[in-house]
């Protein structure tokens, strides 16, 4: 990374991770240990900029897929570009054209706009997903396991990963792809994602409300907190990418846990009364969707590069209590 102060551009800054990342930069004035003197936040709706940020700040509503928009957004050559702009799995599956337009064409438009600027090769942090892996896979998936997506969303993210590798190899940009675990506990209202219940069965009881569990307690999945999600991006901002070689995409550390593990962690933190608020209502549709999802990962590569997350589910619940209810 260059020695001067950093200009950070966050695309998808109104989403949960984008918002929390912007808040952390505003609060600390830093990213990856380096001073941030300019922060540009972009989303389809105008993001809020934390008032405590002392540097130059801009927020705008923009659509990356509009002609010329990508060129406009990188015109002042930001040093670090965090690309979180995407539509989620359920929506990408329901609306085929929209999924490809935003998740693939938007990404390509951004990378090509960067490529067209002579002598400009910013750090690009690309938000990828575990959805790039589809069954059948080994019980513990290695970082370099071949991409086998079984959804349109996973396919779009896998294409983005391949573009990131190739554009980095050609020297057009300096990319790091981050495959996020399922982020839990998500604050706020339930969303439409098939994975939403993973947060709901904890968040709702912690707030004294009933929650519905659509799957069995033996279902296993891969998790990290919103705080860890922001930490991955922060760490990636100034990481030396030389050890990545041609493989620029990394599965992030997380916690492999069953729904039963989640419920037991909830019991330890909030007692039997909280657990009693979970109502089991089997939903075959949700069960079918998540049966093809990965359950556990070998993340030694990311770990060796300094990426970190929680190590058990109780920690994930405690992060939620501190960050959202503290």
N, C-alpha and C positions, 0 to 999 in steps of 0.2 A: 504493500500500500504506500501511497505517496505520504510524505511527511507533513503536508499542510492540513488545515482543517477540512472537514468532510462535508460534502453536500449529499444528503440522503433523500432519495425519491422512493416513496412507498405507494405501490399500485394495489388497490384493494384495501385502502386505509380505513374504510368505514366498517369493515368486518371485525370480528372479535379479536383476532390475532393482530391485525393491522393497528387497531385502536390501542391495544395494550402495548404494542411496540412503540408507537408514537408517544404514549404517556411515559414510558420508561426513558426514551431519549430526551423528552422535555424535562423530566425530573432530574436526570443525571447530567444532561448536556453532552453525553458521550454515547458512542456505539463501538463495540469491540475495543474498548479502552482508548479510543481516539476521540478528540473533540469534534462535535458536530456543530457547524456554524450556519448551516442552511438545511431546512426540512421542508420537503414538498409532499403533500398528501393528496392523493387522487382516488376517486371512486365514482361509481355511477350516480351516487348522491354525494353532495359536498360533505367531506369529513370534518369533524370538529378538531381544531388545533388547540392543544393545551396552552393556556395563557402563560404558563410559567416558563415556556421556552424562550431563551434570551436571544437566539440567533434570528436569521431571516426566516420567516415562515410563510408558506403559501398553502391554500387548500382549494381544490377545484373539483367540480363535477365534470367528468369526461368519460367517454366510451372509447376504449383502446381500439375497438374495431372500426371506428369512423376513419375515413380516408384522411391521411395527413396527421392524425392525432398523435400517433407514436412519435413522429418526427418533432412535433410541437413539444411534447412532454420531455424529450431529452435534449432540446435545443441548447440549454445552458449546461450540458454535460455533467450531470450528477456523477459523483464518484462511486456511490453504492446504489443499486436499484434493487428493491425488494419486490418481487413479482408474486403477489398474493391474489391478483385479480382472476377470478374463476367462478363458474357456477358449479354447485355441488352435485354429488353423484345422482341423487334422485331426479333432479331437474334435468341434468344432462341425458339421463336415460329417457325421460318423458318427452323431451324436445330435442330430437337428434340434431337438427340444423343449428339451433342456438348453442348447443354444447360444442359443436365443432367450430362455430364462428368465434365464440369467446375463448374457449380453452386451447384451441389449436391456432386458428387464424390470428387471434389477438397476440398470442405469444410470438408467432412468426413475424408479425408486423413490428413488434417491439425489437426483436433480434435484428431484423433487417434495417430498421431505422438506425440502430447502433452501428451496424456494419458499414453503413453509408457515410459515417462521419470519419474522416481521415485522422489517423493517429489517436483514436479514442477507443479504449478497451476497458470499460468499467467493470467493477465487481457486480455480477448479477446473481442474486440469491433467488432461486426458483422453487416455489412451493409445489412439491410433488406429493405422492400419496401411496399408501400401502396397496391401493387398488391396482397398481401396476403388476401385482402378483395375483394370479388366480389358481384355483385348484386344478390338477393335483400338485401339491408341493410337499417338501419334507416337513416334519413336525416343527423343526427350528430352521427358518429360512436364512441362508447365508446372504451377506450383503450383495454379492455378485451373482445371485441366482438369476436365471434368465427371466425376462419380462413376459408374463403370460396373462395379460388383462382379460377379464371376462365381462367387462361393462364398457359402454362408450366412454364414460368418464375415465376409467383406468387406461383405456386405449389413448385418449387425448393426452393424459399425463405422461404416458410412456413415450409418445411422440415428442412431447416437450423435453423429456430427459435426453432423448437421442439428439434433438436439435442443439440442446445446451452442450452436450459432449462435442458435437461437430464444430459449432461456432467457436467453442473454446479452443479446440485443437487447431483451428485455422487462425487463432489470435484475434478474432473480431471482438471477443469479450472474455472475461475471466469468471467462469460460472461455477456455482455450487448448487446442486439440487438437493433439497432436503425432503426426505419422505417422512412426513409427520405420522406419529402414532395417532390413534383416536384420542382427541383432546377431551379430557374429563377432569373436573366437573365443569361443563360449560355454564357460565352465568346466564341469568335472564330467563326468558320464556322458552318453552320447548320449541325445537325447530322440526322441520319435516323430514330430516335425515333418518334413514332406517336405523342408524346407530344412536338416535336421540335418547332411547330408553336407558342407555348406559349412564348418562348423566342424570336423567329423570329419576331413576330409582334411588338416587342419593340426594339430589338437590331438593326434590319435593319433600321427602321426609325430614330433611334438615330444616326446612321452612314450615314444618308442621302440616304438610299437605299430603294427600294420597298420591300414590304413584302406581302405574300399571307396568307389570313385567310381562312382556309377550313371549319370552323364551325360557327354557329350562336353566336351572342354576349351574349346570355343568358346562355351559357355553363359555369358551375361553377366548380372550382377545388381548390386544396390545394397546397400552394406554400411557399417556403422560398428561401433566397438568398444563393449563394455559401459560403458567409462569415458565415452565420448561420450554414450551413452544417459542416464546419470546427469547428465551436464553439461547436456543439453537441459532436463531437468526443473528442475534447479537454476536455470538461467537464466530459465525460464518463471515461476518463483515470484514474482518481483518486477518483471517486465517491464511497461512501460507498454503497456496493451492498446489505447489510443486509435488508434494507426496501423493496427490490424487491421480497423477498421471493422466491417462485418457479416460478414466472412469470418474466422472465428476459428480455422480449422484450417490447419496448415502442414506441408508436407513438409520433413523435416529434411535438412540437408546430409549427404553421405556420399561413398563412393568407388564409382564404376562400374567393375567389374572382371570379367574372364572367369575361368573356372576355371583356364585356362592362366596368367593373371596371378597368381592365388593360388599356383599351384605354383612359378612362377618366383621369387616373393617368398620362399617357403619355402626354395627352393634357395639363395638369397642369404644367408638367415639361418642355416640349419641344414645346408646341404650336400646332396650327391647321395644320401648314405645315408638321409636323412630322406625324400627324394622317392621313393626305391626302395621304401618301405613302402606306397605308394599302389597299390592293385590296381584296375584298371578292370573293373567288372562291370556292363555296361549293364542298366538297369532301365526298361523302357518305361513302366511306371506312373508312376514318379517323373518321368521325362522329359516325359510328357504333362502332369502337374500343373504343372511349372515352366515349360513352354513358353508359358503364358499370363500369366506374371508380368512386371511392368515391369523394365526394364533400366537406365534412366538418367533423371535428373530435372534440371530447371532449378530450383534452390532459392534463387534470388536474393532472394526475399522473406524467407525465414528468415535468410539470410546478412546482409541489410541490418539485420535486427532483432538481430543479435549472436549468433545460434546458430552453433556451430562443430563440426567433426568432423575426422577424419583426412583427408589429401589423397592418400595412396597406400596400397597394401596392405601394404607393408613396415612402415609405422607401426602398422597394426592388429596385425600379428604381434608387434611389439616391445612394444605395450601388454599383450598377453597374457603375454609373458615377464616383464615387470615386475610386473604385478598378480597373476598366478597362480603363477608359477614363481620369482619373485625372492626 
